[in-house]
Amino acid sequence: MSDLELCYLPATEAIARFKAKTLSPVELLEALIRRAEEVEPVINAFTYRHFDEAMDKVRNEMKLSDINAEYVADSFQALAIT
């Protein structure tokens, strides 16, 4: 799956893939970050970038649980909103 396809993956599909272990939250976040960095010079939409913090949060959550998919999905939603 391409980065662009991952960026438009519905949250319900991402959760299903996390649970099936066919996609990791880190892989999804990396794709989202690459896309954000790619389009930022054109759209100039980001005042703040918290990519490192988001990645730390996802990695820590993966260590603490057997992938709490709902929590991870909420984290991605929060990243998209901020």
Buried (B, 14 or more C-beta within 10 A) or exposed (E): EEBEEBBEBEBEEBBBBBEEEEBBBEBBBBBBBBBBEEEEEEEEEEEEEEBEEBBEBBBEBBEEEEBBBEBBBEBBEEBEEE
